[in-house]
């Protein structure tokens, strides 16, 4: 099986889930708490590519999960055990639950069938959240990780997914970090060791291609790690 066929098989709609990481207004939107990151996400085309992937996933019947980071105004339950958390608590734009900052940012379109998972703590979209249980109930075997940032949350999501037994695909042009040249270095030296690196166009082609009959057992709950 060639690389193209292997990627197509991993991305079958009955076993793949698309995860967007912190693609929220207060992070990558026009009034971001992290304007440098927001600018890189938009200028690089990463945010637009996330939107393209979400649209393609909707059309192909691939489940989409949006992972959102937020905090209560009183800070209850949020971490304070790292410099990153303490700095975030002082930013002029706060990711308060229920505020516009925690809404999914344009141009990403959220469909009724999408799942939105919100966390009040930590660095990872998976650790200590409902995401793993949801993925297993969905029969997920391959997790496609997109969004921000390539500095922290994206690699955290990739490592956690691999540790939990999922096969991970990272579209390299649909993630972003700061500075801009850090992202390709992270992909080359770290993420490529544990995940399949592809492009947005690779995934779009896979999700538009006619589907072949499954060659193995269909995904079922607890099916992580196959493929």
Residue, then its C-alpha position, 0 to 999 in steps of 0.5 A: x500500500x502506497x502513502x496515498x492509499x495508506x492515508x486514505x485508509x486512515x482517514x476513512x470517515x467511519x474511523x477518523x475524527x477532526x479535532x480543532x484546538x483552541x480555534x476560538x475568538x479570544x485566541x485567533x480572532x480579531x480581538x485575541x488575547x495573543x495577537x502575535x499568535x492570531x496574526x501568524x495563524x491568519x497570515x500563514x493560512x493555518x486558520x483558513x485551512x482549518x476552516x477548509x478541513x472542517x467544511x470538508x469533514x462535514x461534507x464527508x461525514x467525518x466527526x468534528x470536535x472543537x476543543x476550547x480553553x476557558x476559565x471562570x471569572x473567579x478562576x476556580x479550577x484553573x491552573x496557576x502552577x506555571x508561568x504560562x497560566x499566571x501570565x494568561x490570567x493577567x491578559x486584557x482579553x480573558x477566555x471567560x466561560x460564556x463570553x465571545x472569546x470562547x466562541x469558535x472563530x471565523x471562518x470556521x463554521x460549526x455544524x449542529x453535529x459538531x461536538x464542543x468540549x470545554x476545559x477549565x484547566x491544564x494544557x491538553x485538549x485530551x487530558x482530564x476532559x471528555x475527549x477520549x471517551x467521546x472518541x472511543x464512543x465514536x469509534x475513532x481510530x485516527x485523530x486529525x489534530x489542527x489549530x493552535x498552538x504548535x508551542x504547547x496545546x497541539x503537541x500536547x494533544x498529539x502526545x496524549x492521543x498517541x499515548x492513548x492508542x490513536x493514530x494521529x495525522x497532523x496537517x502541517x499547514x493547519x497548525x500555527x505557533x510563535x514565532x512562525x518558524x517554530x512550527x516547521x521545526x516542531x513538525x520536523x524534529x518532534x511531531x513527525x516522530x509520532x504522527x503522520x504529517x500531511x497537508x490540508x490538500x492531502x486530507x481534502x483529496x482523501x475526503x472527496x475520494x470515492x470510498x472503497x469497502x473497508x478491508x478490516x473490522x469496522x471501528x467500534x468503541x475502544x477501537x483506538x490504535x488500529x490503522 
